[in-house]
């Protein structure tokens, strides 16, 4: 028997065996490598964001590709600060902001954040259900209810580890947009030129599209979710109390920074490819694009069934990833603001308010979709609210990141402070411009 085992071990691998072994090692590497930063970055490319990027490509062609280069370092700085605040303080972002911001202001911002998240959930569910209905015989309403039930069951009844493992794989569905760009015909030289050389137009439509691009990329729910996931990671390692979680080693901070940078680069790269694919196909045809379903539908006669299918699959995968993040960030924000128990590892019976917020947020989104709430309206107003909430929240994040009693030796560096300050100015200008161009 030993000789048989030794012989099998020495037998050269066949081609298919080598391929399977590489796939398994690659899957294991992905599962181990994808962390809170990658999950957060991928969730930023939700169906509402995909619609915004598709509209940018359809209306302006390659003209806004350069915006992804601008938002990447700003997102890295902001999300890394939020992650570090959560990791070092051992508590969520809103809990940290309670120490640097008037309570009345913080509660107002949390309320607006929850409202914007709910509108965003409604827009995302609409995008998912309408995209799924395009490529299946089931109606959009049935898909909306099915998605809602599935997401509530997973987020409420699964442990954090199970939930995290599911959303890690959903991050990879966004690669459908990279594939779409290679299915359609792209002018790569023009794309490279527009990526490296900013094109700015003093036109109302251009300003509105650019502001929407910023607003859907740098959003408050990501700030809260990023810090919350860092705390969840520490809790899953057995650090149950704030005292046990407080502080961080150099290796932990280094790993957190690499994870966040990877996630934000991935997020903006996917956004770049969505604009690219939309510009290459939809810009010349000038179809009416208001939702992701419009974009997917318009791709079929221009680029074939494969492009439409890939686009629709990407929307559904992005929604399955983003909707739990939106609902979860609302629950974390309220739990920190009102100091009630809540985390994704808690049993539903021990954290009824926390899970109730999650279930209610998803349910309201589904109901709004079934009742035919205009997703464009929901997307616009969520962007308006997020634009105004982001500015004071970012000021609080900047102050918290520099508090010695909160952060110790892991206070913000000069570069982080400069980039976060630039983000505050840019988001303030974007919020004002969004109202002026409405």
N, C-alpha and C positions, 0 to 999 in steps of 0.2 A: 504493500500500500504506500509506504514511504517513497519507493522508487517511482510509483505512478504520480504522486504529488510533485516530486522533484522534476519529473519529466514534463509535467504540465507547466511548471514554473519556468522551465528552460525553453519551452516551445515558443518560437517567435510569434508575436501577436499578428493576427490578421488585420487587414485595413479597417474593417468595420469595428473590430475590438479596440483598436487604437483611437478611432473616432469617438466611440462611446466613452472611453476612459478620459479623453480630453474634454468632452462635454460635461462629464461628472466633476472633473477637477475645476472646470470653469464655473459651473453652477455653485460649487462649494466656495470658490473664491468670491463670487458675486454676493452670496449670502453673508459671508463674513465681512466683506469690505463695505457694502452699502450700509451706511449709518444714518443717524438723525439728519445730518446735513443734506445728504443725497435725497432722502425721503421728502424733506421740506422743500428743497429746490424743485424736485419733480412735481410736487403738488401745486407749485405756482403755475404750471402749465395746465390749468384746469380748462374745461370746455369754454368758459367765458373768456379766458385768456386766448385760447385757440381761435375763437371767433374774432377777437380783436386783432390778432396777428394776421389772420386770413384777410380781414377787411383792409389792414394796412398794405398787404401785398397786392390785393385786388385793385385798390384805389390809387396807390402811389408807386406801384411796381417795386423795383429794387431800392427805391429812394430812402427807406427807413432801415435798411440792413445795418447801417452803422450804429443805430441806437442800441443794439445788443452789446456792442463793445463798451458803450458808456455805462449801461446799467450793470454790467458784470462786476466791476470793482466796487461800485456803490453797494450792491447787494451783498457782496462778500463782507464788506466792512460792517454793515448793519447786522446781518445775520450772525456773524462771528461774535460781535459784541453781545447780542442776545443770548447766544449759546454759552458764552463765557460767564455771563451774569447768572444763568441758570445753574451751570456746573459749579461755580465757586460759591454762590450763596446757598445752594442746596434747595432752592425754592423756585417757584414759577416767576415769570417776568412781572406780572401784576403785583405779586407779593413783594417783589423788590421795589417796584415803583411806589408802593404805599409808603416807603421810607423817604422818598424824594419829591412827592407830589401831593398837593392838597387833596384830601379824600373826596370832596365834592366834585372836583375836576376829574379825578380818576374814575369815579362812578359814572359820570356823564360819558366819558370816553368809552368805558366798558359797555354801557348801554348802546351807544352808537355802533360800536364794533359788533355786538351781537346782532343788531338790526341789519347791518350791512352784510354780515355773514349769512343771515337767513335769506336775504334777497339773492345773494350769490349762489346759495344752494339751489334756490328755485331756478335760476338761470342755468346752472350746471345740469340739474336733472332734466330740464327741457332739452338741452343740447345732447345729453346722453340718449334720452328716449327717442328723440326725433332722428338721430343718427342710426340707432339700432333699427328703427322702423324702416329706414331706407333700404336696408340690405336683408330684411327678414319679412315674413308675411304678417307678423303681429303688429297691432296698432301701437302708437306712441304711448297712449294712456296705460296700456297693459305693461309696457316696459317700465314706465315711471313707477308704478306701484311695485312691480317686481324688484327693481333696483332699490327702492326705498326699504322694503322689507329685508332684503339681503344685507344691506349696509347696516341697518339697525341691529340685526342679529349678530353680525360679525363684531361690530364695535362694542356692543353692550355685553355680550356673553362670552366672547373670546378673551383669553388672557393677553397681556401686552405682548408677550413673545409671539403668540400665534398671530395677533394683529400685525405686528411689525414684520413678520415673515411674509405675510400676504401682500402688504403694501410695498415691500422691497421688490417683489416680482412685478407688481404693477408699474413700478418705475420704468421697467424695461419696455412696456408697451409704447412709450413715447418714441422709441426708435422707429416706429411706423412712419413718423414724419421725415426721418432721415431717409428711409427707403422710398417714400413718395417722391422726394426731390430727385432721386435717380431714376424713377419711372417716367417722369415728365422731362421735357426738353428744356434745359437751363442754359442761359448765356453766362458761362462761368466767369469770363473776363469782365463783363459788365457787373456781375455780382461782386466780384473782388474789388472792383473800383468803387462801387457804392458802399462797400463795407468799410473801406479805409478812408474814404473822402466824404465827410458829412455833407448832405444836401439839405439846406434849410430854405423853406419857402414862406414868405409872408402872406399866407392865405388862410382864411378861416378853416377850410376843410383840412388843410395840412396840420394846422395847430391843434385842432380837435383830435385828429388821429394820433399825433405825437403825444398829446397829453393822455389819451386813453392807453397808449402803449406803456407809458411810465406808470400810470395808475394800476394797470393790471399786472405789472411786473414787481413793483415794490409795494406790498400790501401789508396792513397791520396784522392780519391773522397769521401771517408767517412769523412775525416777531414773537407772538405768544406761543405758537406751536413749537418753534425752534427751542426755546428755553424749556418748555414742558417736556419735550422728548429727551433732552439732556438729563432732566431729573428722573424721568422714567427709566432711562438706561442705568442710572445709579441705583434706583430702587430695585431694579431687576437683578442687580449684583448683590443684594442683601443689605443695602444701606437704607434702612426703613425710616429713620428719623432725620430731621433737618440737621441736627448736630453731626450725625454720621456722614451726611452727604456734603457738609460744608468744607470748602477748600478743594484744591486740585493739585496734582503733581505736574511736573514739567512735561512728562510723557503724555499725560491725559490732555493737557492743553494743546500740545503739539498735534496729537491725533484729532482733537476737535477742530482745530484750524484746517488741517488737511481735508477732513470730511466736509466741512462747510464750503471750503473753496471748490472742492470737486462738485458738490451739489449745485452751487450757483453757476459754475461754468456749464454744467450739464443743462440746467434750466434755460440759460440764455442761448446755448447752442441749439436746443430744440426750437426755441422761439425763432431763431435765425432761419432754421430750415423750414418752418411753417411759412414765414414771410417769403422765403425764396420760392417754395413750391407754388404758393398762391400767385406771386408775381409772374412766374414763368408761364402760368396757364390762364389765370383769370384776368390779369391786367389788360391784355389786348382785347379780350372778348367783352369786357365791361358788363358782366352780369350783375344783377342786384344781389348784393351780399349783406345780409343783416345777422345771420346766425351761422353756426357751424354746419347745420344741415344744408343751408343754402350753398355753402362752400363745397361740401361733399357732393351735393347734387350737380353742381356746375362742373365739377371735375370730370364727370362721366363722358359727356360728348367731346371734351377737349383732350383728355388724357387716358380715357378708357376705364373699364370696370375695375381694374386692379387699383388704380389711383383712388377711386371713390371708396373701395372697400378698405384700403389701408388707412385712409383719412377717417372713415367711420370707426374702425377698430381703435385707432388712436384716441378718438373722442371718448368712447366708452371706457377704455382703460384709464384715461386721464380723469374722468368723472368718478370712477370707482376709487381712485386714489385721493382725489381732492375733496369730495363731499365729506368723508369722515374727518378730514383735516379741518375743514371749515366748522363743522359741528363740534368737533373736539376742542378747537381753540376757543369757541364760545363757552364751553363747559369749564375749561381750565381758567379762563378769565374770570368768570363768575365765582368759581370756587375760591380763587385767590382773593378776589375783591370782598367776598362776604365770609371768608374763612370757614367754609364747610368742606367736609371730606370728599375727596374725589381723585381717582387716578384709574388708568386702564387696567391695573392689576386687581383693583378692588372688586368684591362681589357686588352685583347689583343691589342686593338687600342691604349692604352696608354703606352704599353711596347712592341712594335713590335720587337725590337732587342732581348730582353730577350726570348720571346716566339719563335722567329725565330730560335735562337740557339737550343732550345729544339726540335722543329719540324725538323730542319735540321739534328741534331744528330741522332734522331730516324730513319728518312728517309734514311740517309746514311747507317745505320746498316741494314735496310731492303733491300736496293738495293744491298749491298755487299753480303747478304745471297742469294738473288734471282740469283745473278751472280756467285754463287758457290765459294765465297771466302772461303779458307780453314780455318775453325774455330780454328784449332789447331795452325796454323800460327798466326792468329789474337790474340789468347790467349797468345801465347808465347811473341809476341812483346809488347803487352799491359803490360804484367808482367815485361818485361825488362825496359820499359819506366817508369812504376810506381815505380819500385825498385830504379831507380836513382832519380826520382822526390821526392820520400818520404823522402830521407835523408835531403836535404836542407829545405824542407817544415817543417819537424819535428824540425830542428834547429830553424827555425823562430817561430814555435809554442812554443818552450821552452823559447825563449827570450821574446815573447809577453806575455806568462803566468807569467813572472816575472817582467814585467814593472809596476812600481808603478803608473805612470801617466795614464796607460791604465786600470789597474786592481784594483787599490786602495787596500783595505784590503783583496781582494780576489785573491791575488797573489798565485802562486804555493807553496805548502808545500814541505818539504824535501822529503817525500816519492814519491810525484808526479814527482819531478825533477829527482830523482834517476831512477824511472821506465821509464820515457821518454828518459833519457840519455841512458839507456840500450837498449831501442828500436832503437835509432839512430845507436848505434854500431851494433846491430843485423841486421838491415836492410841494413847498409852499407856492412857488410860482405856477406849478402845474394845477394845483387846486384852484387858484384864482383864474387861470386861463380857461379851465374847464367850465367855470360858471360864465365867463365872458363870452365863450364861443358856443354856449348851449343854444 
